[in-house]
Amino acid sequence: MSSSRRKGGGIHAGERRFAFALTMPGLLVLFLTTTFPLLYLIWSSFQTINLAMPFLDGFAGVDNYVQMWGDARFWHAIRLTGIYTTTSVVLQVVIGLGLALLVMQIPAGQWVFRIVAILPIVLAPVVVGLFWRTVMLSPNFGLVDYLIQALGFEQVNWLGAPTPALISVIIIHTWQWTPFAFLVLLASLASLPVDVYEAARIDRANAFQRFWHITLPLLRPAIVIVVIIRSMIALSAFAAIFAATGGGPGTASEILNLYAFKTSFIELNFGYGSALAVSLLVITMVVSGVLFYLRTARHPGTKT
């Protein structure tokens, strides 16, 4: 009995060592590509690293964060990040849900809409930004300006004026990622129980009542997941905005991610840029934590 146990224990120990050997390369790559850069970023945020003035380099303590607190450009970037994230995510969910409800009324040919919806998602964000900058929103030659002038309205400098530039980057982000919300919500709608709707029709519930009291509550988990995923991506958006406006004109569309990039790689102030990036990381973690809490929170009327 004892020999069989030792034999079994040896086999299990060997399996554990073999499993550890298989996972070590992946863990090492994960550490080198994610954990180490993150730790280095946090360390850099407490340093003065400025390639324009290397003689000032050294330990800065919390000076970068104190400077950030009084930086008007930082708070401007925070405000733009909030506007950009909230507006684009709400538009994606509302438009995506509307399109999903519309396509559900088409019993045949839904696969066509699914394929078309995938196309904007698979495009690289920088390609999307350049496409909108050169083809859609280009002054005098863009398709949007052509349609506006054909309708009798005045030309709009979409990428050269502060408010239109911010609206433009929100539209660009919404255009690319609304199909994601559409596909997720369409799949969720297709899985809803039909008998619940039949019972509601028997009770003479109209279309709005069925949508408000049945569809929305049943879609709540899918909607929350879409909001969480899209909020995390929107908070860290970079390529499409950089390709379309570069954060301009001035700082009109400079969200926090762009501000951190410009500070680090254009102004060469890596210490302060790292502090800005850490602040974005903290904001992202807080927002994701709140959203995950709301996802798991029970409704007031739910019984324990």
C-alpha positions as CSV (number, residue, x, y, z in Angstrom):
1,M,0.0,0.0,0.0
2,S,2.7,2.4,1.0
3,S,4.8,1.6,-2.1
4,S,1.8,2.2,-4.4
5,R,1.2,5.6,-2.6
6,R,4.8,6.5,-3.1
7,K,4.6,5.4,-6.7
8,G,1.4,7.4,-7.2
9,G,2.9,10.4,-5.4
10,G,6.0,10.2,-7.7
11,I,3.8,10.1,-10.8
12,H,1.8,13.1,-9.6
13,A,5.0,15.0,-8.7
14,G,6.4,14.2,-12.2
15,E,3.2,15.4,-13.8
16,R,3.4,18.7,-11.9
17,R,7.1,19.2,-12.9
18,F,6.2,18.5,-16.5
19,A,3.2,20.9,-16.4
20,F,5.4,23.5,-14.8
21,A,8.1,23.0,-17.5
22,L,5.4,23.5,-20.2
23,T,4.0,26.7,-18.7
24,M,7.4,28.3,-17.8
25,P,8.1,29.6,-21.4
26,G,4.7,31.2,-21.6
27,L,5.0,32.7,-18.1
28,L,8.4,34.1,-18.9
29,V,7.2,35.7,-22.1
30,L,4.2,37.1,-20.2
31,F,6.4,38.6,-17.5
32,L,8.8,40.1,-20.1
33,T,6.0,41.6,-22.2
34,T,3.5,42.8,-19.6
35,T,4.7,42.6,-15.9
36,F,8.2,43.9,-16.4
37,P,7.1,46.9,-18.6
38,L,4.3,47.7,-16.1
39,L,6.8,47.7,-13.2
40,Y,9.2,49.8,-15.1
41,L,6.5,52.2,-16.0
42,I,5.6,52.6,-12.3
43,W,9.3,53.0,-11.4
44,S,9.7,55.6,-14.1
45,S,6.8,57.6,-12.8
46,F,8.8,58.4,-9.7
47,Q,11.8,59.5,-11.6
48,T,12.9,62.6,-13.5
49,I,13.7,61.3,-17.0
50,N,13.9,64.1,-19.5
51,L,16.1,63.5,-22.6
52,A,16.0,67.3,-23.3
53,M,17.6,68.0,-19.9
54,P,19.4,64.8,-18.9
55,F,21.4,66.7,-16.2
56,L,18.2,66.9,-14.1
57,D,17.6,63.1,-14.1
58,G,17.2,61.4,-10.8
59,F,14.7,60.3,-8.2
60,A,11.7,62.7,-8.1
61,G,9.5,61.0,-5.5
62,V,5.9,62.1,-6.0
63,D,6.9,65.4,-7.8
64,N,5.5,64.1,-11.1
65,Y,2.1,63.4,-9.4
66,V,2.1,66.8,-7.6
67,Q,2.8,68.5,-11.0
68,M,0.0,66.5,-12.6
69,W,-2.5,67.7,-9.9
70,G,-1.8,71.3,-10.9
71,D,-1.6,70.6,-14.7
72,A,-4.5,72.2,-16.5
73,R,-3.7,70.2,-19.6
74,F,-4.0,67.0,-17.6
75,W,-7.5,67.9,-16.3
76,H,-8.5,69.0,-19.9
77,A,-7.4,65.5,-21.1
78,I,-9.3,63.8,-18.3
79,R,-12.4,65.7,-19.3
80,L,-12.0,64.9,-22.9
81,T,-11.4,61.2,-22.1
82,G,-14.6,61.1,-20.1
83,I,-16.6,62.8,-22.9
84,Y,-15.1,60.6,-25.5
85,T,-15.5,57.3,-23.6
86,T,-19.0,58.0,-22.4
87,T,-20.4,59.3,-25.6
88,S,-18.9,56.7,-27.9
89,V,-19.9,53.7,-25.7
90,V,-23.5,55.0,-25.3
91,L,-23.8,55.5,-29.0
92,Q,-22.3,52.0,-29.7
93,V,-24.8,50.3,-27.4
94,V,-27.9,52.3,-28.5
95,I,-27.1,52.0,-32.2
96,G,-26.0,48.4,-31.9
97,L,-29.1,47.4,-30.0
98,G,-31.3,49.3,-32.5
99,L,-29.7,47.6,-35.5
100,A,-29.9,44.2,-33.7
101,L,-33.6,44.6,-33.1
102,L,-34.1,45.7,-36.7
103,V,-32.2,42.7,-38.2
104,M,-34.1,40.3,-35.9
105,Q,-37.2,41.3,-37.9
106,I,-35.5,39.9,-41.0
107,P,-35.7,36.1,-40.7
108,A,-33.6,35.3,-43.8
109,G,-30.3,36.7,-44.8
110,Q,-29.0,37.7,-41.4
111,W,-25.6,36.2,-42.2
112,V,-25.1,39.0,-44.7
113,F,-25.4,41.6,-42.0
114,R,-23.1,39.7,-39.8
115,I,-20.4,39.6,-42.4
116,V,-20.7,43.3,-43.2
117,A,-20.6,44.1,-39.5
118,I,-17.2,42.3,-39.2
119,L,-15.5,44.5,-41.8
120,P,-14.9,47.7,-39.7
121,I,-13.8,45.6,-36.7
122,V,-11.0,43.8,-38.5
123,L,-9.5,47.1,-39.8
124,A,-6.6,48.5,-38.0
125,P,-7.5,51.6,-36.0
126,V,-4.8,53.6,-37.8
127,V,-6.3,52.6,-41.2
128,V,-9.7,53.7,-40.0
129,G,-8.3,57.1,-38.8
130,L,-6.6,57.7,-42.1
131,F,-9.6,56.6,-44.1
132,W,-11.9,59.1,-42.3
133,R,-9.3,61.8,-42.5
134,T,-8.6,61.5,-46.3
135,V,-11.8,60.1,-47.7
136,M,-14.7,61.1,-45.4
137,L,-13.8,64.3,-43.6
138,S,-11.2,65.9,-46.0
139,P,-12.2,69.6,-46.7
140,N,-13.6,70.2,-50.1
141,F,-13.0,66.6,-51.2
142,G,-14.5,64.5,-48.4
143,L,-17.8,62.6,-48.9
144,V,-19.3,64.1,-45.7
145,D,-18.7,67.7,-46.9
146,Y,-20.0,66.7,-50.4
147,L,-23.3,65.5,-48.9
148,I,-23.6,68.5,-46.6
149,Q,-23.1,71.0,-49.4
150,A,-25.5,69.0,-51.6
151,L,-28.1,69.4,-49.0
152,G,-27.5,73.2,-49.0
153,F,-25.5,73.5,-45.7
154,E,-22.2,75.3,-45.2
155,Q,-18.9,73.4,-45.3
156,V,-17.6,72.3,-41.9
157,N,-13.9,72.1,-41.0
158,W,-14.3,68.7,-39.3
159,L,-10.7,68.2,-38.3
160,G,-9.5,71.8,-38.1
161,A,-11.9,73.2,-35.5
162,P,-12.1,72.2,-31.8
163,T,-15.6,71.0,-31.4
164,P,-16.0,69.4,-34.8
165,A,-12.7,67.6,-34.3
166,L,-13.9,66.0,-31.0
167,I,-17.2,65.1,-32.6
168,S,-15.3,63.5,-35.5
169,V,-13.1,61.2,-33.4
170,I,-16.2,60.1,-31.5
171,I,-17.9,59.3,-34.8
172,I,-14.9,57.4,-36.0
173,H,-14.7,55.3,-32.9
174,T,-18.4,54.7,-32.9
175,W,-18.4,53.7,-36.6
176,Q,-15.7,51.1,-36.1
177,W,-16.9,49.5,-32.9
178,T,-20.7,49.7,-33.1
179,P,-20.7,46.5,-35.2
180,F,-19.1,44.7,-32.1
181,A,-22.1,45.7,-30.0
182,F,-24.4,44.8,-32.8
183,L,-23.0,41.3,-33.2
184,V,-23.1,40.6,-29.4
185,L,-26.6,41.9,-28.9
186,L,-27.9,40.2,-32.0
187,A,-26.6,36.8,-30.7
188,S,-28.2,37.5,-27.3
189,L,-31.5,38.5,-28.9
190,A,-31.5,35.2,-30.9
191,S,-31.1,33.2,-27.7
192,L,-34.1,34.8,-25.8
193,P,-37.0,32.5,-25.0
194,V,-39.9,32.8,-27.4
195,D,-42.5,31.6,-25.0
196,V,-42.1,34.6,-22.7
197,Y,-43.0,36.9,-25.6
198,E,-46.0,34.7,-26.6
199,A,-47.3,34.9,-23.0
200,A,-46.8,38.7,-23.1
201,R,-48.8,39.0,-26.3
202,I,-51.6,36.9,-24.8
203,D,-51.6,39.4,-21.9
204,R,-52.0,42.2,-24.5
205,A,-48.6,43.8,-23.8
206,N,-47.7,46.2,-26.7
207,A,-44.3,46.3,-28.4
208,F,-42.8,48.9,-26.1
209,Q,-43.9,47.1,-23.0
210,R,-42.4,43.8,-24.3
211,F,-39.2,45.7,-25.0
212,W,-39.0,47.5,-21.7
213,H,-40.1,44.7,-19.4
214,I,-38.8,41.6,-21.2
215,T,-36.1,42.4,-23.7
216,L,-34.0,44.9,-21.8
217,P,-33.9,42.9,-18.5
218,L,-32.9,39.7,-20.4
219,L,-30.3,41.6,-22.4
220,R,-28.8,43.3,-19.3
221,P,-25.8,40.8,-18.9
222,A,-24.9,41.2,-22.6
223,I,-25.2,45.0,-22.5
224,V,-23.1,45.2,-19.4
225,I,-20.4,43.1,-20.9
226,V,-20.4,45.3,-24.1
227,V,-20.1,48.4,-21.9
228,I,-17.2,47.0,-19.9
229,I,-15.2,45.9,-23.0
230,R,-15.9,49.0,-25.0
231,S,-15.1,51.3,-22.1
232,M,-11.8,49.7,-21.5
233,I,-10.9,50.0,-25.2
234,A,-12.1,53.6,-25.4
235,L,-10.1,54.7,-22.4
236,S,-6.9,53.5,-24.0
237,A,-7.8,54.6,-27.6
238,F,-4.9,56.0,-29.5
239,A,-4.2,55.0,-33.1
240,A,-7.4,56.2,-34.8
241,I,-7.4,59.6,-33.0
242,F,-3.6,60.1,-33.7
243,A,-4.1,59.2,-37.4
244,A,-7.1,61.4,-37.8
245,T,-6.4,64.5,-35.8
246,G,-3.1,64.0,-33.9
247,G,-5.0,65.2,-30.8
248,G,-5.6,68.6,-32.4
249,P,-6.3,71.2,-33.3
250,G,-4.2,72.2,-30.4
251,T,-5.5,69.9,-27.6
252,A,-9.1,69.8,-28.8
253,S,-9.1,66.0,-29.2
254,E,-6.2,65.1,-26.9
255,I,-7.4,62.4,-24.6
256,L,-5.2,61.3,-21.7
257,N,-3.5,58.5,-23.7
258,L,-2.5,60.9,-26.4
259,Y,-1.2,63.4,-23.8
260,A,1.0,60.7,-22.2
261,F,2.3,59.7,-25.6
262,K,3.2,63.3,-26.6
263,T,4.8,64.1,-23.3
264,S,7.0,61.0,-23.5
265,F,7.9,60.7,-27.2
266,I,7.6,64.3,-28.5
267,E,8.5,66.4,-25.5
268,L,10.9,63.6,-24.3
269,N,9.8,63.9,-20.7
270,F,9.5,60.2,-19.9
271,G,9.2,60.6,-16.2
272,Y,6.1,62.8,-16.3
273,G,4.7,60.8,-19.3
274,S,5.0,57.7,-17.2
275,A,3.1,59.3,-14.4
276,L,0.3,60.3,-16.8
277,A,0.2,56.7,-18.1
278,V,0.0,55.3,-14.5
279,S,-2.9,57.7,-13.8
280,L,-4.7,56.3,-16.9
281,L,-4.0,52.8,-15.7
282,V,-5.5,53.7,-12.3
283,I,-8.6,55.3,-13.9
284,T,-9.1,52.3,-16.1
285,M,-8.9,49.9,-13.2
286,V,-11.3,52.0,-11.1
287,V,-13.8,52.2,-14.0
288,S,-13.5,48.5,-14.7
289,G,-14.0,47.6,-11.0
290,V,-17.1,49.8,-10.8
291,L,-18.6,48.2,-14.0
292,F,-17.8,44.7,-12.8
293,Y,-19.4,45.5,-9.5
294,L,-22.6,46.7,-11.3
295,R,-22.5,43.6,-13.4
296,T,-22.6,41.3,-10.4
297,A,-24.9,43.5,-8.2
298,R,-28.3,42.1,-7.6
299,H,-31.4,44.0,-8.5
300,P,-33.3,45.6,-5.6
301,G,-36.1,43.1,-6.0
302,T,-34.0,40.0,-6.3
303,K,-34.3,37.6,-3.5
304,T,-31.2,36.3,-1.8
